[in-house]
Amino acid sequence: MSLEINVKNILNDFDIASSDEFLKILGQIMLEFRSNLTVDYLKGKIKKIMDLTTESEKKKQCKLLLPYFDWYLQGL
């Protein structure tokens, strides 16, 4: 599946997607960023989310990063 389709699927069905799937796709979106500051910020956020113990907490934190998915689609 293409990255665009994966991003749209996450945006359409966020509640169904796992945090691992979300973070995997976010990692692919990061490759599109030109700013090292943004990449470093997101790497830190991803690490913090991965360190959480419950899926519900991970999902709460992932939800805060959804604007990056919107940004990706706007750039197409």
PDB file with one MODEL, atoms N, CA, C and O in Angstrom:
MODEL        1
ATOM      1  N   MET A   1       0.822  -1.170   0.000  1.00  0.00           N
ATOM      2  CA  MET A   1       0.000   0.000   0.000  1.00  0.00           C
ATOM      3  C   MET A   1       0.874   1.245   0.000  1.00  0.00           C
ATOM      4  O   MET A   1       1.940   1.261   0.616  1.00  0.00           O
ATOM      5  N   SER A   2       0.430   2.273  -0.681  1.00  0.00           N
ATOM      6  CA  SER A   2       1.220   3.495  -0.729  1.00  0.00           C
ATOM      7  C   SER A   2       1.096   4.259   0.585  1.00  0.00           C
ATOM      8  O   SER A   2       0.164   4.045   1.360  1.00  0.00           O
ATOM      9  N   LEU A   3       2.033   5.134   0.815  1.00  0.00           N
ATOM     10  CA  LEU A   3       2.023   5.943   2.030  1.00  0.00           C
ATOM     11  C   LEU A   3       0.764   6.806   2.076  1.00  0.00           C
ATOM     12  O   LEU A   3       0.156   6.956   3.135  1.00  0.00           O
ATOM     13  N   GLU A   4       0.376   7.365   0.954  1.00  0.00           N
ATOM     14  CA  GLU A   4      -0.820   8.204   0.905  1.00  0.00           C
ATOM     15  C   GLU A   4      -2.059   7.428   1.368  1.00  0.00           C
ATOM     16  O   GLU A   4      -2.859   7.944   2.150  1.00  0.00           O
ATOM     17  N   ILE A   5      -2.214   6.219   0.898  1.00  0.00           N
ATOM     18  CA  ILE A   5      -3.367   5.396   1.284  1.00  0.00           C
ATOM     19  C   ILE A   5      -3.297   5.058   2.771  1.00  0.00           C
ATOM     20  O   ILE A   5      -4.316   5.095   3.460  1.00  0.00           O
ATOM     21  N   ASN A   6      -2.119   4.732   3.266  1.00  0.00           N
ATOM     22  CA  ASN A   6      -1.960   4.425   4.688  1.00  0.00           C
ATOM     23  C   ASN A   6      -2.321   5.625   5.561  1.00  0.00           C
ATOM     24  O   ASN A   6      -2.980   5.480   6.590  1.00  0.00           O
ATOM     25  N   VAL A   7      -1.884   6.800   5.143  1.00  0.00           N
ATOM     26  CA  VAL A   7      -2.188   8.023   5.893  1.00  0.00           C
ATOM     27  C   VAL A   7      -3.693   8.261   5.910  1.00  0.00           C
ATOM     28  O   VAL A   7      -4.261   8.561   6.959  1.00  0.00           O
ATOM     29  N   LYS A   8      -4.335   8.131   4.767  1.00  0.00           N
ATOM     30  CA  LYS A   8      -5.786   8.327   4.694  1.00  0.00           C
ATOM     31  C   LYS A   8      -6.522   7.304   5.555  1.00  0.00           C
ATOM     32  O   LYS A   8      -7.506   7.641   6.213  1.00  0.00           O
ATOM     33  N   ASN A   9      -6.056   6.071   5.553  1.00  0.00           N
ATOM     34  CA  ASN A   9      -6.688   5.032   6.374  1.00  0.00           C
ATOM     35  C   ASN A   9      -6.605   5.371   7.857  1.00  0.00           C
ATOM     36  O   ASN A   9      -7.574   5.190   8.594  1.00  0.00           O
ATOM     37  N   ILE A  10      -5.459   5.858   8.291  1.00  0.00           N
ATOM     38  CA  ILE A  10      -5.286   6.246   9.693  1.00  0.00           C
ATOM     39  C   ILE A  10      -6.215   7.414  10.031  1.00  0.00           C
ATOM     40  O   ILE A  10      -6.872   7.407  11.073  1.00  0.00           O
ATOM     41  N   LEU A  11      -6.268   8.401   9.161  1.00  0.00           N
ATOM     42  CA  LEU A  11      -7.125   9.548   9.426  1.00  0.00           C
ATOM     43  C   LEU A  11      -8.602   9.162   9.459  1.00  0.00           C
ATOM     44  O   LEU A  11      -9.371   9.695  10.259  1.00  0.00           O
ATOM     45  N   ASN A  12      -8.989   8.249   8.601  1.00  0.00           N
ATOM     46  CA  ASN A  12     -10.393   7.834   8.537  1.00  0.00           C
ATOM     47  C   ASN A  12     -10.787   6.894   9.667  1.00  0.00           C
ATOM     48  O   ASN A  12     -11.928   6.922  10.128  1.00  0.00           O
ATOM     49  N   ASP A  13      -9.851   6.062  10.114  1.00  0.00           N
ATOM     50  CA  ASP A  13     -10.157   5.046  11.134  1.00  0.00           C
ATOM     51  C   ASP A  13      -9.125   5.060  12.256  1.00  0.00           C
ATOM     52  O   ASP A  13      -8.559   4.021  12.596  1.00  0.00           O
ATOM     53  N   PHE A  14      -8.882   6.232  12.829  1.00  0.00           N
ATOM     54  CA  PHE A  14      -7.857   6.353  13.863  1.00  0.00           C
ATOM     55  C   PHE A  14      -8.110   5.396  15.025  1.00  0.00           C
ATOM     56  O   PHE A  14      -7.174   4.788  15.543  1.00  0.00           O
ATOM     57  N   ASP A  15      -9.358   5.262  15.430  1.00  0.00           N
ATOM     58  CA  ASP A  15      -9.675   4.431  16.590  1.00  0.00           C
ATOM     59  C   ASP A  15      -9.379   2.953  16.369  1.00  0.00           C
ATOM     60  O   ASP A  15      -9.153   2.212  17.326  1.00  0.00           O
ATOM     61  N   ILE A  16      -9.380   2.529  15.126  1.00  0.00           N
ATOM     62  CA  ILE A  16      -9.134   1.124  14.803  1.00  0.00           C
ATOM     63  C   ILE A  16      -7.636   0.822  14.698  1.00  0.00           C
ATOM     64  O   ILE A  16      -7.194  -0.278  15.029  1.00  0.00           O
ATOM     65  N   ALA A  17      -6.870   1.794  14.242  1.00  0.00           N
ATOM     66  CA  ALA A  17      -5.435   1.592  14.020  1.00  0.00           C
ATOM     67  C   ALA A  17      -4.695   1.429  15.350  1.00  0.00           C
ATOM     68  O   ALA A  17      -5.042   2.056  16.350  1.00  0.00           O
ATOM     69  N   SER A  18      -3.685   0.588  15.340  1.00  0.00           N
ATOM     70  CA  SER A  18      -2.862   0.415  16.538  1.00  0.00           C
ATOM     71  C   SER A  18      -1.841   1.547  16.617  1.00  0.00           C
ATOM     72  O   SER A  18      -1.524   2.189  15.615  1.00  0.00           O
ATOM     73  N   SER A  19      -1.343   1.776  17.809  1.00  0.00           N
ATOM     74  CA  SER A  19      -0.327   2.824  17.973  1.00  0.00           C
ATOM     75  C   SER A  19       0.949   2.446  17.212  1.00  0.00           C
ATOM     76  O   SER A  19       1.638   3.323  16.689  1.00  0.00           O
ATOM     77  N   ASP A  20       1.265   1.164  17.148  1.00  0.00           N
ATOM     78  CA  ASP A  20       2.454   0.728  16.413  1.00  0.00           C
ATOM     79  C   ASP A  20       2.326   1.055  14.924  1.00  0.00           C
ATOM     80  O   ASP A  20       3.275   1.524  14.296  1.00  0.00           O
ATOM     81  N   GLU A  21       1.150   0.803  14.376  1.00  0.00           N
ATOM     82  CA  GLU A  21       0.910   1.114  12.966  1.00  0.00           C
ATOM     83  C   GLU A  21       0.999   2.620  12.742  1.00  0.00           C
ATOM     84  O   GLU A  21       1.601   3.070  11.767  1.00  0.00           O
ATOM     85  N   PHE A  22       0.407   3.396  13.637  1.00  0.00           N
ATOM     86  CA  PHE A  22       0.446   4.849  13.554  1.00  0.00           C
ATOM     87  C   PHE A  22       1.890   5.346  13.541  1.00  0.00           C
ATOM     88  O   PHE A  22       2.269   6.156  12.694  1.00  0.00           O
ATOM     89  N   LEU A  23       2.691   4.855  14.483  1.00  0.00           N
ATOM     90  CA  LEU A  23       4.077   5.312  14.601  1.00  0.00           C
ATOM     91  C   LEU A  23       4.918   4.882  13.406  1.00  0.00           C
ATOM     92  O   LEU A  23       5.822   5.606  12.990  1.00  0.00           O
ATOM     93  N   LYS A  24       4.630   3.730  12.862  1.00  0.00           N
ATOM     94  CA  LYS A  24       5.342   3.258  11.668  1.00  0.00           C
ATOM     95  C   LYS A  24       5.088   4.208  10.493  1.00  0.00           C
ATOM     96  O   LYS A  24       6.018   4.579   9.776  1.00  0.00           O
ATOM     97  N   ILE A  25       3.846   4.590  10.306  1.00  0.00           N
ATOM     98  CA  ILE A  25       3.500   5.492   9.207  1.00  0.00           C
ATOM     99  C   ILE A  25       4.064   6.885   9.473  1.00  0.00           C
ATOM    100  O   ILE A  25       4.530   7.547   8.546  1.00  0.00           O
ATOM    101  N   LEU A  26       4.028   7.338  10.722  1.00  0.00           N
ATOM    102  CA  LEU A  26       4.610   8.633  11.066  1.00  0.00           C
ATOM    103  C   LEU A  26       6.106   8.640  10.750  1.00  0.00           C
ATOM    104  O   LEU A  26       6.638   9.648  10.286  1.00  0.00           O
ATOM    105  N   GLY A  27       6.774   7.534  10.995  1.00  0.00           N
ATOM    106  CA  GLY A  27       8.194   7.424  10.655  1.00  0.00           C
ATOM    107  C   GLY A  27       8.439   7.581   9.165  1.00  0.00           C
ATOM    108  O   GLY A  27       9.455   8.144   8.757  1.00  0.00           O
ATOM    109  N   GLN A  28       7.521   7.089   8.353  1.00  0.00           N
ATOM    110  CA  GLN A  28       7.642   7.246   6.901  1.00  0.00           C
ATOM    111  C   GLN A  28       7.378   8.690   6.492  1.00  0.00           C
ATOM    112  O   GLN A  28       8.023   9.210   5.582  1.00  0.00           O
ATOM    113  N   ILE A  29       6.432   9.332   7.162  1.00  0.00           N
ATOM    114  CA  ILE A  29       6.142  10.746   6.868  1.00  0.00           C
ATOM    115  C   ILE A  29       7.341  11.613   7.227  1.00  0.00           C
ATOM    116  O   ILE A  29       7.633  12.587   6.533  1.00  0.00           O
ATOM    117  N   MET A  30       8.035  11.266   8.306  1.00  0.00           N
ATOM    118  CA  MET A  30       9.199  12.056   8.741  1.00  0.00           C
ATOM    119  C   MET A  30      10.253  12.179   7.657  1.00  0.00           C
ATOM    120  O   MET A  30      10.991  13.163   7.614  1.00  0.00           O
ATOM    121  N   LEU A  31      10.330  11.193   6.784  1.00  0.00           N
ATOM    122  CA  LEU A  31      11.325  11.240   5.703  1.00  0.00           C
ATOM    123  C   LEU A  31      11.072  12.412   4.760  1.00  0.00           C
ATOM    124  O   LEU A  31      11.970  12.816   4.020  1.00  0.00           O
ATOM    125  N   GLU A  32       9.854  12.960   4.779  1.00  0.00           N
ATOM    126  CA  GLU A  32       9.487  14.076   3.912  1.00  0.00           C
ATOM    127  C   GLU A  32       9.860  15.431   4.506  1.00  0.00           C
ATOM    128  O   GLU A  32       9.868  16.432   3.789  1.00  0.00           O
ATOM    129  N   PHE A  33      10.166  15.483   5.787  1.00  0.00           N
ATOM    130  CA  PHE A  33      10.478  16.758   6.437  1.00  0.00           C
ATOM    131  C   PHE A  33      11.859  17.247   6.046  1.00  0.00           C
ATOM    132  O   PHE A  33      12.808  16.474   5.913  1.00  0.00           O
ATOM    133  N   ARG A  34      11.937  18.544   5.869  1.00  0.00           N
ATOM    134  CA  ARG A  34      13.225  19.154   5.525  1.00  0.00           C
ATOM    135  C   ARG A  34      13.932  19.712   6.756  1.00  0.00           C
ATOM    136  O   ARG A  34      15.140  19.947   6.735  1.00  0.00           O
ATOM    137  N   SER A  35      13.177  19.921   7.820  1.00  0.00           N
ATOM    138  CA  SER A  35      13.718  20.520   9.031  1.00  0.00           C
ATOM    139  C   SER A  35      14.202  19.439   9.995  1.00  0.00           C
ATOM    140  O   SER A  35      13.433  18.579  10.426  1.00  0.00           O
ATOM    141  N   ASN A  36      15.479  19.501  10.320  1.00  0.00           N
ATOM    142  CA  ASN A  36      16.034  18.548  11.286  1.00  0.00           C
ATOM    143  C   ASN A  36      15.420  18.742  12.670  1.00  0.00           C
ATOM    144  O   ASN A  36      15.295  17.790  13.440  1.00  0.00           O
ATOM    145  N   LEU A  37      15.037  19.983  12.981  1.00  0.00           N
ATOM    146  CA  LEU A  37      14.401  20.260  14.264  1.00  0.00           C
ATOM    147  C   LEU A  37      13.100  19.487  14.413  1.00  0.00           C
ATOM    148  O   LEU A  37      12.824  18.913  15.466  1.00  0.00           O
ATOM    149  N   THR A  38      12.297  19.479  13.344  1.00  0.00           N
ATOM    150  CA  THR A  38      11.027  18.762  13.364  1.00  0.00           C
ATOM    151  C   THR A  38      11.260  17.259  13.465  1.00  0.00           C
ATOM    152  O   THR A  38      10.571  16.570  14.217  1.00  0.00           O
ATOM    153  N   VAL A  39      12.214  16.759  12.720  1.00  0.00           N
ATOM    154  CA  VAL A  39      12.524  15.323  12.752  1.00  0.00           C
ATOM    155  C   VAL A  39      12.984  14.916  14.146  1.00  0.00           C
ATOM    156  O   VAL A  39      12.538  13.898  14.675  1.00  0.00           O
ATOM    157  N   ASP A  40      13.871  15.703  14.740  1.00  0.00           N
ATOM    158  CA  ASP A  40      14.359  15.389  16.083  1.00  0.00           C
ATOM    159  C   ASP A  40      13.230  15.439  17.107  1.00  0.00           C
ATOM    160  O   ASP A  40      13.162  14.599  18.005  1.00  0.00           O
ATOM    161  N   TYR A  41      12.345  16.425  16.971  1.00  0.00           N
ATOM    162  CA  TYR A  41      11.196  16.537  17.862  1.00  0.00           C
ATOM    163  C   TYR A  41      10.330  15.280  17.776  1.00  0.00           C
ATOM    164  O   TYR A  41       9.958  14.698  18.795  1.00  0.00           O
ATOM    165  N   LEU A  42      10.016  14.873  16.552  1.00  0.00           N
ATOM    166  CA  LEU A  42       9.159  13.703  16.365  1.00  0.00           C
ATOM    167  C   LEU A  42       9.832  12.418  16.821  1.00  0.00           C
ATOM    168  O   LEU A  42       9.170  11.534  17.366  1.00  0.00           O
ATOM    169  N   LYS A  43      11.125  12.302  16.607  1.00  0.00           N
ATOM    170  CA  LYS A  43      11.836  11.118  17.095  1.00  0.00           C
ATOM    171  C   LYS A  43      11.714  11.007  18.608  1.00  0.00           C
ATOM    172  O   LYS A  43      11.523   9.916  19.144  1.00  0.00           O
ATOM    173  N   GLY A  44      11.826  12.150  19.298  1.00  0.00           N
ATOM    174  CA  GLY A  44      11.675  12.164  20.749  1.00  0.00           C
ATOM    175  C   GLY A  44      10.261  11.781  21.168  1.00  0.00           C
ATOM    176  O   GLY A  44      10.072  11.020  22.116  1.00  0.00           O
ATOM    177  N   LYS A  45       9.266  12.314  20.454  1.00  0.00           N
ATOM    178  CA  LYS A  45       7.870  11.985  20.747  1.00  0.00           C
ATOM    179  C   LYS A  45       7.596  10.496  20.530  1.00  0.00           C
ATOM    180  O   LYS A  45       6.932   9.854  21.344  1.00  0.00           O
ATOM    181  N   ILE A  46       8.109   9.957  19.431  1.00  0.00           N
ATOM    182  CA  ILE A  46       7.908   8.541  19.123  1.00  0.00           C
ATOM    183  C   ILE A  46       8.528   7.676  20.212  1.00  0.00           C
ATOM    184  O   ILE A  46       7.921   6.696  20.645  1.00  0.00           O
ATOM    185  N   LYS A  47       9.726   8.028  20.657  1.00  0.00           N
ATOM    186  CA  LYS A  47      10.384   7.250  21.704  1.00  0.00           C
ATOM    187  C   LYS A  47       9.567   7.284  22.991  1.00  0.00           C
ATOM    188  O   LYS A  47       9.393   6.256  23.645  1.00  0.00           O
ATOM    189  N   LYS A  48       9.066   8.462  23.353  1.00  0.00           N
ATOM    190  CA  LYS A  48       8.265   8.579  24.577  1.00  0.00           C
ATOM    191  C   LYS A  48       6.992   7.738  24.471  1.00  0.00           C
ATOM    192  O   LYS A  48       6.594   7.084  25.435  1.00  0.00           O
ATOM    193  N   ILE A  49       6.365   7.757  23.310  1.00  0.00           N
ATOM    194  CA  ILE A  49       5.137   6.971  23.123  1.00  0.00           C
ATOM    195  C   ILE A  49       5.446   5.483  23.212  1.00  0.00           C
ATOM    196  O   ILE A  49       4.695   4.726  23.828  1.00  0.00           O
ATOM    197  N   MET A  50       6.538   5.066  22.603  1.00  0.00           N
ATOM    198  CA  MET A  50       6.894   3.649  22.628  1.00  0.00           C
ATOM    199  C   MET A  50       7.220   3.169  24.042  1.00  0.00           C
ATOM    200  O   MET A  50       7.047   1.992  24.359  1.00  0.00           O
ATOM    201  N   ASP A  51       7.690   4.079  24.885  1.00  0.00           N
ATOM    202  CA  ASP A  51       8.033   3.723  26.261  1.00  0.00           C
ATOM    203  C   ASP A  51       6.806   3.587  27.165  1.00  0.00           C
ATOM    204  O   ASP A  51       6.903   3.031  28.259  1.00  0.00           O
ATOM    205  N   LEU A  52       5.649   4.093  26.713  1.00  0.00           N
ATOM    206  CA  LEU A  52       4.433   3.974  27.513  1.00  0.00           C
ATOM    207  C   LEU A  52       4.014   2.508  27.593  1.00  0.00           C
ATOM    208  O   LEU A  52       4.330   1.709  26.711  1.00  0.00           O
ATOM    209  N   THR A  53       3.302   2.172  28.655  1.00  0.00           N
ATOM    210  CA  THR A  53       2.981   0.755  28.873  1.00  0.00           C
ATOM    211  C   THR A  53       1.606   0.341  28.373  1.00  0.00           C
ATOM    212  O   THR A  53       1.400  -0.828  28.048  1.00  0.00           O
ATOM    213  N   THR A  54       0.662   1.271  28.304  1.00  0.00           N
ATOM    214  CA  THR A  54      -0.686   0.879  27.892  1.00  0.00           C
ATOM    215  C   THR A  54      -1.029   1.430  26.509  1.00  0.00           C
ATOM    216  O   THR A  54      -0.601   2.520  26.129  1.00  0.00           O
ATOM    217  N   GLU A  55      -1.794   0.662  25.784  1.00  0.00           N
ATOM    218  CA  GLU A  55      -2.209   1.068  24.443  1.00  0.00           C
ATOM    219  C   GLU A  55      -3.073   2.324  24.500  1.00  0.00           C
ATOM    220  O   GLU A  55      -2.989   3.172  23.612  1.00  0.00           O
ATOM    221  N   SER A  56      -3.898   2.451  25.530  1.00  0.00           N
ATOM    222  CA  SER A  56      -4.760   3.636  25.616  1.00  0.00           C
ATOM    223  C   SER A  56      -3.946   4.914  25.787  1.00  0.00           C
ATOM    224  O   SER A  56      -4.284   5.942  25.201  1.00  0.00           O
ATOM    225  N   GLU A  57      -2.891   4.865  26.572  1.00  0.00           N
ATOM    226  CA  GLU A  57      -2.015   6.035  26.725  1.00  0.00           C
ATOM    227  C   GLU A  57      -1.272   6.330  25.426  1.00  0.00           C
ATOM    228  O   GLU A  57      -1.116   7.488  25.041  1.00  0.00           O
ATOM    229  N   LYS A  58      -0.819   5.281  24.759  1.00  0.00           N
ATOM    230  CA  LYS A  58      -0.132   5.459  23.480  1.00  0.00           C
ATOM    231  C   LYS A  58      -1.053   6.126  22.468  1.00  0.00           C
ATOM    232  O   LYS A  58      -0.638   7.025  21.737  1.00  0.00           O
ATOM    233  N   LYS A  59      -2.320   5.674  22.429  1.00  0.00           N
ATOM    234  CA  LYS A  59      -3.288   6.243  21.483  1.00  0.00           C
ATOM    235  C   LYS A  59      -3.562   7.716  21.779  1.00  0.00           C
ATOM    236  O   LYS A  59      -3.701   8.516  20.853  1.00  0.00           O
ATOM    237  N   LYS A  60      -3.640   8.081  23.054  1.00  0.00           N
ATOM    238  CA  LYS A  60      -3.849   9.483  23.427  1.00  0.00           C
ATOM    239  C   LYS A  60      -2.715  10.349  22.901  1.00  0.00           C
ATOM    240  O   LYS A  60      -2.945  11.437  22.373  1.00  0.00           O
ATOM    241  N   GLN A  61      -1.499   9.861  23.049  1.00  0.00           N
ATOM    242  CA  GLN A  61      -0.342  10.636  22.590  1.00  0.00           C
ATOM    243  C   GLN A  61      -0.257  10.665  21.063  1.00  0.00           C
ATOM    244  O   GLN A  61       0.122  11.679  20.476  1.00  0.00           O
ATOM    245  N   CYS A  62      -0.608   9.558  20.431  1.00  0.00           N
ATOM    246  CA  CYS A  62      -0.602   9.514  18.960  1.00  0.00           C
ATOM    247  C   CYS A  62      -1.611  10.501  18.390  1.00  0.00           C
ATOM    248  O   CYS A  62      -1.361  11.145  17.371  1.00  0.00           O
ATOM    249  N   LYS A  63      -2.743  10.608  19.053  1.00  0.00           N
ATOM    250  CA  LYS A  63      -3.795  11.505  18.567  1.00  0.00           C
ATOM    251  C   LYS A  63      -3.284  12.944  18.474  1.00  0.00           C
ATOM    252  O   LYS A  63      -3.701  13.698  17.595  1.00  0.00           O
ATOM    253  N   LEU A  64      -2.394  13.317  19.368  1.00  0.00           N
ATOM    254  CA  LEU A  64      -1.829  14.661  19.355  1.00  0.00           C
ATOM    255  C   LEU A  64      -0.939  14.907  18.133  1.00  0.00           C
ATOM    256  O   LEU A  64      -0.655  16.054  17.789  1.00  0.00           O
ATOM    257  N   LEU A  65      -0.504  13.833  17.486  1.00  0.00           N
ATOM    258  CA  LEU A  65       0.386  13.950  16.333  1.00  0.00           C
ATOM    259  C   LEU A  65      -0.350  13.835  14.992  1.00  0.00           C
ATOM    260  O   LEU A  65       0.280  13.854  13.935  1.00  0.00           O
ATOM    261  N   LEU A  66      -1.668  13.718  15.036  1.00  0.00           N
ATOM    262  CA  LEU A  66      -2.459  13.607  13.802  1.00  0.00           C
ATOM    263  C   LEU A  66      -2.261  14.783  12.829  1.00  0.00           C
ATOM    264  O   LEU A  66      -2.352  14.569  11.620  1.00  0.00           O
ATOM    265  N   PRO A  67      -1.997  16.007  13.298  1.00  0.00           N
ATOM    266  CA  PRO A  67      -1.777  17.101  12.333  1.00  0.00           C
ATOM    267  C   PRO A  67      -0.646  16.840  11.336  1.00  0.00           C
ATOM    268  O   PRO A  67      -0.650  17.391  10.235  1.00  0.00           O
ATOM    269  N   TYR A  68       0.311  16.011  11.715  1.00  0.00           N
ATOM    270  CA  TYR A  68       1.386  15.682  10.773  1.00  0.00           C
ATOM    271  C   TYR A  68       0.867  14.845   9.616  1.00  0.00           C
ATOM    272  O   TYR A  68       1.404  14.927   8.511  1.00  0.00           O
ATOM    273  N   PHE A  69      -0.154  14.049   9.841  1.00  0.00           N
ATOM    274  CA  PHE A  69      -0.783  13.261   8.775  1.00  0.00           C
ATOM    275  C   PHE A  69      -1.524  14.201   7.822  1.00  0.00           C
ATOM    276  O   PHE A  69      -1.459  14.047   6.602  1.00  0.00           O
ATOM    277  N   ASP A  70      -2.235  15.183   8.403  1.00  0.00           N
ATOM    278  CA  ASP A  70      -2.915  16.185   7.572  1.00  0.00           C
ATOM    279  C   ASP A  70      -1.902  16.972   6.742  1.00  0.00           C
ATOM    280  O   ASP A  70      -2.115  17.224   5.557  1.00  0.00           O
ATOM    281  N   TRP A  71      -0.806  17.352   7.378  1.00  0.00           N
ATOM    282  CA  TRP A  71       0.235  18.096   6.672  1.00  0.00           C
ATOM    283  C   TRP A  71       0.741  17.304   5.474  1.00  0.00           C
ATOM    284  O   TRP A  71       0.917  17.852   4.386  1.00  0.00           O
ATOM    285  N   TYR A  72       0.968  16.034   5.677  1.00  0.00           N
ATOM    286  CA  TYR A  72       1.470  15.195   4.587  1.00  0.00           C
ATOM    287  C   TYR A  72       0.510  15.201   3.395  1.00  0.00           C
ATOM    288  O   TYR A  72       0.933  15.346   2.248  1.00  0.00           O
ATOM    289  N   LEU A  73      -0.768  15.043   3.674  1.00  0.00           N
ATOM    290  CA  LEU A  73      -1.756  15.001   2.589  1.00  0.00           C
ATOM    291  C   LEU A  73      -1.882  16.348   1.887  1.00  0.00           C
ATOM    292  O   LEU A  73      -2.133  16.388   0.682  1.00  0.00           O
ATOM    293  N   GLN A  74      -1.716  17.440   2.604  1.00  0.00           N
ATOM    294  CA  GLN A  74      -1.799  18.771   2.005  1.00  0.00           C
ATOM    295  C   GLN A  74      -0.652  19.021   1.033  1.00  0.00           C
ATOM    296  O   GLN A  74      -0.784  19.795   0.085  1.00  0.00           O
ATOM    297  N   GLY A  75       0.475  18.357   1.279  1.00  0.00           N
ATOM    298  CA  GLY A  75       1.648  18.565   0.446  1.00  0.00           C
ATOM    299  C   GLY A  75       1.620  17.766  -0.845  1.00  0.00           C
ATOM    300  O   GLY A  75       2.498  17.942  -1.689  1.00  0.00           O
ATOM    301  N   LEU A  76       0.639  16.895  -1.024  1.00  0.00           N
ATOM    302  CA  LEU A  76       0.558  16.061  -2.239  1.00  0.00           C
ATOM    303  C   LEU A  76      -0.020  16.828  -3.405  1.00  0.00           C
ATOM    304  O   LEU A  76      -0.157  16.279  -4.498  1.00  0.00           O
TER     305      LEU A  76
ENDMDL
END
